[in-house]
Amino acid sequence: MEFLKRINIEELIRNSTAYIGFDSPLSIVRALIDIGIVSYVIYKIIVVAKETRAWQLIKGIIIVLIAAFLSQLLGLRTIAYILSNTVSIIAFALVVIFQPELRRGLEQIGRSRFRDLFNPEEESSRLVKTAVIEEIVKAAAQLSKSFMGALIVIEKDTKVGEIINTGTQLDSVVSAELLINIFTPNTPLHDGAVIIRDNKIKAASCFLPLTDNPNLSKELGTRHRAALGITEVSDCISVIVSEESGKISFALSGGLTRNLNSDTLRKALNKNMINEAEQTKKLTLWKVKPR
């Protein structure tokens, strides 16, 4: 206790900060910003590398560095000499080895908006949704040309698990080829709807509730009535391709837009899957909770 009483806390903090290089509050803030930026860059490099073959190369380099450190620590001079020279060669070879990954990373940074650099999850989600939209548009266009009927339902906030349970579970990546194959006539899954949840094909051959709207045109068949029915009881989006006419339609909130082409379908999906979600997120951030 006597020892603790003798310690001048203020002097100890002053000496510690002087040793580290903190001579003012501004220098502390500057150091925190510096550490934060470096940590973020390292995190982004790890995230990007884990999705490529570069991750295995990075693990190999780490093993070599650990082996070089241990060999020096244990006094294994020959091994230490070989490994230290190997590390210096690897440093020059990294640019050549990681050239495709570096190029891809720089292209991604160039395509990203400034705020997306600080919110990688949002940017990743937008890219995935954009890819899903392109696959749906491509499939709808091909099905329309071939006069093959299709019904694709995209789940949003309202969960439709009971509808998914009526079909065949898939949990597959969304691709135009798979969607076309599902809706090809005389195949086991072509009759019914495909449900997309969380940017994946969750189920196929699902049964949907039919609309009760008495004012619906008589020329619309069961597929269109089912597409409207699911949008009346949920906030889902429905994309329909008519088997008789090959026309593409879009259903949302009990309303139906017909005679779409690839561009108008893409705009409708972008508006309701990406733009609306981002707008909702902004409103949520600015919303003041009631007391």
Secondary structure, DSSP 8 states (H G I E B T S, - for coil): -HHHHH--HHHHHHHHHHHHT--SHHHHHHHHHHHHHHHHHHHHHHHHHHTSTHHHHHHHHHHHHHHHHHHHHHT-HHHHHHHHHHHHHHHHHHHHHTHHHHHHHHHHHHHS-GGGGG-HHHHHHHHHHHHHHHHHHHHHHHHHHTT--EEEEE--SS--HHHHTTSEEEEEE--HHHHHHHTSTTSTT-SSEEEEETTEEEEEEE-------TTS-TT--HHHHHHHHHHHHSS-EEEEE-TTT--EEEEETTEEEEEE-HHHHHHHHHIIIIIHHHHHHHHHHH-----
